[in-house]
Amino acid sequence: MHIADIVLLIHFVFVLFVVVSLPVIWLGIRFNWLFIRSPAFRLTHLAAILLVVGESLIGITCPLTAWEYELRGTESAQSFMQHWLHQILFYDIPEYVLTIAYSLFALLVLATYKLVPPDCYKKNGKR
């Protein structure tokens, strides 16, 4: 396995975390799963989508994408893993469409965070 494939796999896991965590949080609300109230989990999820939106708004390429391409030296020589993960992660649509989609998704994450906040310590030190 090429190092670039490992970077691509990390990128895929990051995207999976960002996308799947929101419905998992909603399911956790319904089924009263305690881990969805974890401040570490919720803040990590919120920070991850805000990072994606920030990159998109300022128009920079994701560092993981740039690193992967740099490690490969070319986009044309694709391994099996690269081919299929690229089919899942990358789309041939205008950048502004992705920025809007990322922003709307971030708004859903923020609304969920506000409506169902993590279980942080209260002011008196008790839960």
C-alpha positions in Angstrom: 0.0 0.0 0.0 1.4 3.4 -1.0 1.6 6.2 1.6 -0.8 8.2 -0.6 -3.4 5.4 -0.2 -3.1 5.7 3.6 -3.6 9.5 3.3 -6.7 8.8 1.1 -8.0 6.3 3.6 -7.5 8.8 6.5 -9.4 11.4 4.3 -12.2 8.9 3.8 -12.5 8.2 7.5 -12.6 11.9 8.2 -15.4 12.5 5.7 -17.2 9.5 7.1 -16.9 10.8 10.7 -18.3 14.2 9.6 -21.2 12.9 7.6 -22.3 9.9 9.7 -22.0 11.5 13.1 -25.0 13.8 12.6 -27.5 11.0 11.9 -25.9 9.0 14.7 -26.5 12.0 17.1 -30.1 12.2 16.0 -30.5 8.4 16.5 -28.8 8.8 19.9 -31.4 11.4 20.9 -34.2 9.0 20.0 -32.6 6.0 21.7 -31.0 7.9 24.6 -27.4 6.9 23.8 -25.2 8.6 26.3 -22.1 8.9 24.2 -23.8 11.5 21.9 -23.8 13.9 24.8 -20.0 13.6 25.1 -18.4 17.1 24.8 -15.3 15.7 23.2 -17.3 13.9 20.5 -19.7 16.8 19.9 -16.9 19.5 19.8 -14.7 17.3 17.5 -17.6 16.8 15.2 -18.5 20.5 15.2 -14.9 21.5 14.7 -14.5 19.1 11.8 -17.4 20.4 9.7 -16.4 24.0 10.5 -12.9 23.3 9.2 -14.4 21.9 6.0 -16.6 25.0 5.6 -13.7 27.3 6.4 -11.4 25.7 3.8 -14.2 25.9 1.2 -15.1 29.6 2.0 -11.5 30.8 1.7 -11.0 28.6 -1.4 -8.1 26.3 -0.3 -7.7 22.7 -1.3 -8.0 20.3 1.6 -4.6 19.6 3.0 -5.2 15.9 2.8 -6.1 16.1 -0.9 -3.0 18.2 -1.6 -0.8 15.8 0.4 -2.2 12.8 -1.4 -1.6 14.3 -4.8 1.9 15.4 -3.8 2.8 11.9 -2.6 1.5 10.4 -5.8 3.2 12.9 -8.1 0.4 12.4 -10.5 -3.3 11.8 -10.5 -3.3 9.4 -13.4 -1.7 6.3 -11.9 -4.5 5.1 -9.7 -4.5 2.1 -7.4 -7.7 0.1 -6.8 -8.2 1.9 -3.5 -7.5 5.3 -4.9 -10.0 4.7 -7.8 -12.9 3.7 -5.6 -12.3 6.1 -2.7 -12.0 9.0 -5.3 -15.3 7.9 -6.8 -16.9 8.3 -3.3 -15.1 11.5 -2.1 -14.7 13.7 -5.2 -17.3 15.0 -7.5 -17.2 16.9 -10.8 -19.5 19.8 -9.7 -18.8 23.5 -9.3 -17.0 24.5 -6.1 -19.8 26.9 -5.0 -22.3 24.0 -4.9 -20.0 22.2 -2.5 -19.5 25.3 -0.4 -23.3 25.7 -0.1 -23.7 22.0 0.8 -21.0 22.2 3.4 -22.4 25.4 4.9 -26.0 23.9 5.1 -24.6 20.8 6.7 -22.7 22.9 9.2 -25.9 24.8 10.0 -27.6 21.5 10.7 -24.7 20.4 13.0 -24.8 23.8 14.8 -28.6 23.6 15.2 -28.3 20.1 16.6 -25.5 21.2 18.9 -27.8 24.0 20.2 -31.0 22.0 20.5 -29.2 18.9 22.0 -26.1 20.3 23.7 -23.4 18.0 25.1 -23.6 17.1 28.7 -21.2 19.6 30.2 -20.7 20.3 33.9 -23.2 22.8 35.2 -22.1 25.9 37.0 -22.5 24.3 40.4 -20.1 21.5 39.4 -22.7 18.8 39.2 -24.1 17.0 36.2 
